[in-house]
Amino acid sequence: MKKILLFASVLSVSVLGVSALAQANPPATIVVESTGTTVLYRVVVVNRTFQAINFQHGNGATDVVLAATDLQPSANGRVKVRSKRGTVEVEAKFGNLQSPTTYGGEYLTYVLWAISPEGRAVNLGEVLVGDNDRSKLTATTDLQSFALIVTAEPYYAVRQPSNVVILQDIVTADTKGSSETVNASYELLERGGYIPTGYKFDPVVISANLPLEYYEARNALRIAQSEGAETYASASYQHAVQLVNAADADAARGHGDRKPLIATSRNAVQTAEDAREIAVKKIAADRLASERQASIDAQVKSQTATNDATRLKEQAQIDAANSQAAASKAQTDLTASQADAAQARSAAQTAQQGEQQAVSDKAALRLQLSEQLNRILATRDSARGLIVSMSDVLFDTGKYSLKSGAREKLAKVAGILIAYPGLNIEVGGYTDNVGSDGFNQTLSENRASAVRSYLVEQGVVTGSVSAKGFGNSLPVASNGSPSGRQENRRVELVVSGAPIGIPVNDTTGSLQ
């Protein structure tokens, strides 16, 4: 993995003015990480100062002025805010808005944002440029205190504002409600960040014959693909592709009722944005898991070195004690007496700590068991228990006899499970859809039974292990590709029980 550090000035929301505040606040750092064909963007957020208004309930309606930034000096806006019980209504009007494509081919629309004092950004809705470069927007929010900004965006359903801020609120004498200057951390995506370096992104040529939503849908799909959704959120991404294809078909049919095309396009935007966010979260989770495993490995190595040093030190102390015993029996007796007293104190302290830690012991034991099993076979935690996964490469093709490598891993797993009395192990077998349902059901049952029998042979209590075959009824991936079918051919162990704080459940469905 290679990392490139980009430094970008970020526009802030403040009554101090854009230019002055940009100098007061340090730049944000955007880390670009390249993993194969996927480029990821992670904004390192810094504190920013802006004016938040508390629209207190019962104060009636208040007018807020939206001032233009240096990016679009001619723009203007006014917002009427009404605080009601349970919600705040926002009615905004804008004037002299330029086309958002001024800031780059990926920007097709504007979005109004509410920023909480804690830095949470809420998308209040799309600001469409209408006749005479004017626009209106009505929205509601559950926020009570917030600042307002307008940014240029590639499509309406974005969840994070860009730093192309064209309007921001200011507090005037007519503004009702209390205001406060706060330091909040919130993210602004750097201009150009929607198009990763090296990614081919053709300019958007907007035709008056097609609605803006159609182009937003194509933008959203391309941005989702550029951030890895095709790989990390395949199902959602393919759904978005289908919706865009349907929009293309509607567009190709020519003039007529635009409502179906607009509805399909907006659905495509939302689906593509969901796929993009799923991909970003999965990539981040994979990175975190890798970093966590590296940390665990380092801790194990460090602990091993510490234990070795402790053993050497203890042995040296024993040798010294033996020498002293030969010279002075009285000193040996005194030392033994002191050791007994220390041991008694330690035992009393341990008993007291045991009572205090009783509630957390099960959680710690569960984490310990998970880490031990994960060193042998891929293990994940779930509400049903710890799920240990075995792929079909541990069996001969189409058969259920365990290979030597599988037996070796299962023997280690059995050794770990034996050390935790009271556990329940549910063995589930699964197949792909190659072959008849009857064949696959029998194969899954035989594979599950083979794993159960081997665990029992290795000393796991017979009554604590059960086996069941699910055939091809519960795939975890598409059977349309070799890799998907390989994922579906698996055996999973669900480990539960009172010792690790998971009640024993009857296996009636998917082991996910």
Order of alpha helices (4+ residues) and beta strands (2+ residues): beta-alpha-beta-beta-beta-beta-beta-beta-beta-beta-beta-beta-beta-beta-alpha-alpha-alpha-alpha-alpha-alpha-beta-beta-alpha-beta-alpha-beta-alpha-beta
